[in-house]
Amino acid sequence: MVDILERVHQYVPMVEMMKEVHIPSLNKAVQVPTALSHPIQFSGDQKTAARARGAQNARMNSTLPSDRLVGIIPVAVDWHTKVKVVDVSSSIRLGINQSTN
């Protein structure tokens, strides 16, 4: 799944930049990579969305935003249920008996 998300991630509009962060305990400023991105949805069934979230969680401690797979939003899309709802509702409107289909 990480390979798939890396492939999809190349299409996420993103601007990577360095941000200066002051660390009080060290009393100095450090450059930290950050990014501005426009998130895109990664659609799939519930199992695919869960695996995508797991892949992102596995990469959450990476240094670069592109390695963390920032900008991808896994979304579960239950396509089969939507089709069944349309099928049943059209059958009810047309008066077709569902037990024979």
Number of C-alpha atoms within 10 A of each C-alpha: 13 16 9 10 16 15 10 14 21 11 12 17 12 17 11 13 13 11 13 12 11 12 10 8 6 8 8 10 12 13 11 12 14 17 16 13 15 12 15 17 12 18 16 16 14 14 10 17 18 15 14 24 18 14 18 21 12 12 18 15 11 11 12 17 21 19 14 19 23 22 21 23 16 21 18 16 15 12 10 9 10 10 11 11 11 11 12 14 12 12 14 12 8 9 9 12 10 10 5 5 6
